[in-house]
């Protein structure tokens, strides 16, 4: 009897290695987790931009670290390289969404070009110096490296022997918790009344530079931390915790609107026969993604949002029981400019001299 020859298809299937069963299962798991993670990141991003500080839980989410939502797709991306390569694009999309709209990462649309060489460039530094603790010298050293023309401090309460040495020959104005220093002459314009808030939320000066005068508002708005202090499992169940957060947010919004009205009133008064350029710098105690921020500060350019690189987180820079020490996770310090200015550079600091990183910007007056 003649032996039957195997069919061609049988020969090809015998030569093609069959993937191990466990690899097939891993591929399915990675695919499922990748899709689920992308959905979670997309939902979190939508919640942040749409809800934000409009609800108590949205406010809580706005101020919580979101690093895990970037770490998860990064880990799944590595897994997908070896198990399910079609999931690579899904995880890349999740990482871009998490790093950008969700976590506030920035890449300058104009590229990575250097600072303008115009003589009209003015460097402005802003920092909440936390009563010059824990190590104001570190802040001063960093400021010296920046070589600014103007500094604006918040919580500059008390005194520091470093101040005269740090800014020799400068024009200095101190009032309430604010300190504004300038290489150029400056003149007090007004102090925003505190009303029923803990402190005046803004101090305004006019700074006279060789290129022209401009108005500078130094801000420090109320922290949302007070609303979170009563938040725990018991207070969530009985409703007192959410009410505390909502009440705090309402007060913060009222304060921000009060300051915006003050700023608009000051800015709208003609000086030297014209409206002067305006800069607003300080501790806003809310990120630019927040619905509260977006409701109040329209019409001004956020300098880091426009030309910053990376996340630019400025707070909190303290020790934590449930987080990495000295690793900030939210950018609540800002420098804003009106349309009289061209923004060349904006960066955040790295020193550990305060519970906030400083922020600085290089601005040029438009011709």
C-alpha positions in Angstrom: 0.0 0.0 0.0 1.3 3.5 -0.8 1.5 6.0 2.0 -0.7 9.1 1.8 1.3 12.3 1.4 0.4 15.0 3.8 -1.5 18.0 2.4 0.4 21.2 1.8 -1.6 23.1 4.4 -0.8 20.4 7.0 2.9 20.8 6.3 2.7 24.6 6.6 0.8 24.4 9.9 3.3 21.9 11.2 6.2 24.2 10.4 4.5 27.4 12.0 5.2 27.5 15.7 2.1 27.8 17.8 2.4 30.5 20.5 2.2 29.2 24.0 -1.2 29.3 25.6 -0.1 31.5 28.4 1.2 34.2 26.0 -2.2 34.3 24.3 -3.9 34.8 27.6 -1.4 37.5 28.6 -2.1 39.3 25.3 -5.8 39.3 26.0 -5.2 40.6 29.5 -2.9 43.4 28.2 -5.4 44.3 25.5 -8.3 44.5 28.0 -6.3 46.5 30.5 -5.0 48.9 27.8 -8.5 49.7 26.6 -9.8 50.0 30.1 -7.0 52.3 31.1 -7.5 54.5 28.1 -11.2 54.8 29.0 -10.3 55.7 32.6 -7.8 58.4 31.5 -10.3 59.8 29.0 -13.0 59.9 31.7 -10.7 61.5 34.2 -9.6 64.2 31.7 -13.2 65.0 30.8 -14.2 65.1 34.4 -11.3 67.5 35.2 -12.1 69.9 32.3 -15.9 69.8 32.5 -16.6 69.3 36.2 -13.4 70.5 38.0 -14.3 72.8 40.9 -18.0 72.8 40.2 -18.6 69.9 42.7 -16.9 68.9 45.9 -15.5 65.7 44.4 -14.4 67.6 41.4 -12.5 70.1 43.6 -10.9 67.2 45.4 -9.8 65.6 42.2 -8.4 68.9 40.9 -6.0 69.1 43.7 -5.0 65.4 44.0 -1.8 64.0 42.4 -2.5 62.3 39.1 0.8 60.6 38.4 -0.7 57.1 38.7 -2.8 57.9 35.6 0.4 58.4 33.6 2.3 55.6 35.2 -0.3 52.9 34.3 -0.3 53.4 30.5 3.5 53.6 30.6 3.7 50.2 32.3 1.1 48.8 30.0 3.1 50.1 27.0 6.1 48.1 28.1 3.9 45.0 28.5 2.3 45.5 25.1 5.7 45.4 23.4 6.1 41.8 24.3 2.5 40.5 24.4 0.1 42.5 22.2 1.7 45.1 19.9 -1.6 46.4 18.7 -2.1 47.9 22.1 1.0 50.1 21.8 -0.9 52.9 20.1 -3.7 52.7 22.7 -1.2 53.1 25.5 0.7 55.9 23.7 -2.6 57.8 23.3 -3.4 57.3 27.0 0.1 58.6 27.9 -0.3 61.7 25.8 -3.7 62.4 27.1 -2.6 61.9 30.7 0.6 63.9 30.4 -1.0 66.8 28.6 -4.7 67.7 29.3 -4.9 65.7 32.5 -1.6 66.5 34.3 -1.0 69.9 32.7 2.2 69.1 30.8 3.2 71.7 28.2 5.3 71.7 25.1 5.8 75.2 23.6 4.0 75.4 20.2 6.7 77.8 19.0 9.5 75.4 19.6 12.3 75.5 22.0 13.9 78.8 20.9 15.8 81.0 23.3 14.7 84.1 25.0 14.2 87.3 23.0 17.3 89.5 22.9 15.2 92.7 22.9 16.3 95.3 25.4 12.7 95.6 26.5 12.8 92.1 28.0 11.9 92.2 31.7 12.4 89.2 34.0 9.9 88.8 36.8 10.1 86.3 39.6 7.2 85.3 41.9 7.4 83.2 45.0 5.4 82.4 48.1 8.3 82.5 50.6 6.4 81.0 53.5 7.7 83.5 56.1 11.2 83.0 54.8 11.2 79.4 56.0 12.6 76.7 55.9 15.6 78.1 54.0 15.2 81.4 52.3 18.9 81.4 51.3 18.2 78.7 48.8 15.4 80.8 47.2 17.8 83.8 47.1 20.5 81.8 45.4 18.1 80.6 42.8 16.8 84.1 42.2 20.4 85.4 41.8 20.9 82.8 39.0 17.9 84.1 37.2 19.0 87.8 37.5 15.5 89.2 37.5 14.4 92.8 37.2 11.4 92.5 39.4 10.5 90.1 42.3 7.1 89.6 43.9 6.8 87.7 47.2 3.8 86.5 49.1 3.7 85.5 52.7 6.8 87.7 53.3 5.9 88.0 56.9 8.6 88.7 59.4 12.1 89.6 58.3 15.2 88.1 56.8 18.8 89.4 57.1 19.3 88.2 53.5 16.9 90.8 52.0 19.3 93.8 52.0 22.1 91.7 50.6 20.0 89.9 48.1 18.7 93.1 46.5 21.2 95.9 47.0 20.1 99.2 45.7 16.7 98.0 44.7 13.4 99.8 45.1 11.4 97.8 47.7 7.8 98.1 48.9 6.5 96.0 51.8 2.9 96.0 52.8 0.9 93.5 54.7 2.3 90.0 53.6 3.6 91.3 50.3 7.1 92.4 49.2 7.7 93.8 45.7 11.3 94.7 44.6 12.5 96.3 41.4 15.7 97.5 39.8 13.5 100.3 38.5 11.5 102.9 40.4 8.2 101.6 41.7 5.2 103.4 43.2 2.4 102.1 45.3 -0.9 102.2 43.5 -3.4 100.4 45.8 -4.1 97.5 48.1 -7.2 95.4 47.5 -9.4 95.5 50.6 -9.7 92.2 52.4 -13.4 92.4 53.2 -14.3 89.4 55.2 -11.3 87.4 54.1 -8.2 86.8 56.2 -5.9 89.2 54.4 -5.8 91.7 51.5 -5.6 89.5 48.4 -3.6 91.8 46.2 -1.1 94.7 46.2 -0.6 96.9 43.1 2.4 99.0 42.1 3.5 100.9 39.0 7.0 100.2 37.8 8.8 102.7 35.6 11.3 101.0 33.3 13.4 102.6 30.5 11.0 101.1 28.0 7.9 102.5 29.7 5.8 102.0 32.8 3.6 99.0 33.6 1.3 97.9 36.4 2.1 94.9 38.6 -0.5 93.1 40.7 1.0 90.8 43.4 -1.7 88.2 44.4 -2.2 85.7 47.2 -5.7 84.0 47.1 -7.1 81.7 49.7 -6.0 78.0 49.8 -8.5 75.2 49.2 -6.8 73.3 52.0 -9.3 74.8 54.6 -12.2 73.1 52.8 -10.4 69.7 52.8 -9.5 69.7 56.5 -12.9 68.2 57.6 -13.0 65.7 54.7 -12.9 62.1 55.9 -15.0 58.9 55.4 -17.4 59.8 58.3 -17.9 63.4 57.1 -18.5 62.2 53.5 -21.2 59.8 54.8 -23.0 62.5 56.9 -22.5 65.2 54.2 -20.6 67.7 56.4 -17.3 67.1 54.5 -18.7 67.8 51.0 -20.5 70.9 52.4 -17.3 72.2 53.8 -15.5 71.8 50.5 -18.4 73.4 48.6 -18.5 76.3 51.0 -14.8 76.9 50.7 -15.0 76.8 46.9 -17.8 79.4 47.0 -15.8 81.7 49.2 -12.7 81.3 47.0 -14.7 82.0 43.9 -16.1 85.2 45.5 -12.6 86.3 46.5 -11.2 85.7 43.0 -14.1 87.6 41.5 -13.5 90.4 44.0 -9.8 90.6 43.0 -10.7 90.5 39.2 -13.0 93.4 39.7 -10.3 95.2 41.6 -7.7 94.5 38.9 -10.1 95.6 36.1 -10.8 98.9 38.0 -7.1 99.6 38.5 -6.2 98.6 34.9 -9.0 100.7 33.4 -7.7 104.0 35.0 -5.5 105.9 32.5 -2.1 106.8 33.7 0.2 109.1 31.8 -2.7 109.6 29.4 -2.9 105.9 28.4 -3.7 102.4 29.7 -0.6 100.8 31.0 0.6 97.3 30.3 -0.4 94.8 33.1 1.3 91.8 34.8 -0.4 89.7 37.5 1.9 87.4 39.5 1.5 85.4 42.7 -0.1 82.4 44.5 -3.5 81.9 42.9 -4.0 78.7 44.9 -5.7 77.1 41.9 -4.3 75.5 38.7 -5.1 76.9 35.3 -7.2 73.9 34.4 -9.6 74.7 37.2 -13.1 75.9 36.2 -12.7 78.5 38.9 -9.5 79.9 37.3 -11.0 79.8 33.8 -14.1 81.6 35.0 -12.2 84.5 36.5 -8.9 85.0 34.6 -10.0 85.0 31.0 -8.4 87.8 28.9 -4.9 87.3 30.3 -2.1 85.1 29.0 -0.9 82.5 31.4 2.8 82.6 30.6 3.7 79.0 31.5 0.7 77.7 29.6 1.9 79.6 26.6 5.7 78.9 26.5 6.4 76.6 29.5 8.0 73.2 29.1 6.9 70.2 31.3 4.5 70.2 34.2 5.8 73.2 36.1 4.4 72.1 39.4 5.0 74.6 42.2 3.3 73.2 45.3 3.2 71.6 47.8 6.9 71.3 48.5 6.8 69.8 52.0 7.1 66.4 53.7 4.1 64.1 53.4 3.0 60.9 55.0 1.3 59.6 51.9 3.4 61.1 49.1 7.0 61.6 48.1 8.8 64.3 50.1 9.4 67.6 48.2 7.6 66.4 45.1 5.0 69.0 44.1 2.0 67.9 42.0 0.0 71.0 41.1 0.9 74.4 39.6 -0.9 77.1 41.6 1.6 79.9 41.2 1.2 81.9 37.9 2.4 84.9 36.0 -0.2 86.4 33.8 0.2 89.2 31.1 -2.1 91.2 29.0 -1.8 91.7 25.3 0.8 94.5 25.7 3.4 91.8 26.3 5.2 89.2 24.2 6.1 86.2 26.3 9.6 84.9 25.7 10.2 82.5 28.6 8.5 81.0 31.6 10.0 78.4 34.0 9.5 77.2 37.5 12.3 76.7 40.1 13.7 73.8 41.9 15.0 75.0 45.3 13.6 73.6 48.6 13.7 76.9 50.4 9.9 77.3 50.7 6.8 75.2 50.4 6.4 76.6 46.9 8.6 76.6 43.9 9.2 80.0 42.5 8.0 80.9 39.0 9.7 83.4 36.6 8.9 84.8 33.2 10.8 86.9 30.7 8.4 89.4 29.0 8.9 91.9 26.2 6.8 95.0 25.6 5.3 94.9 22.2 6.1 97.8 19.9 
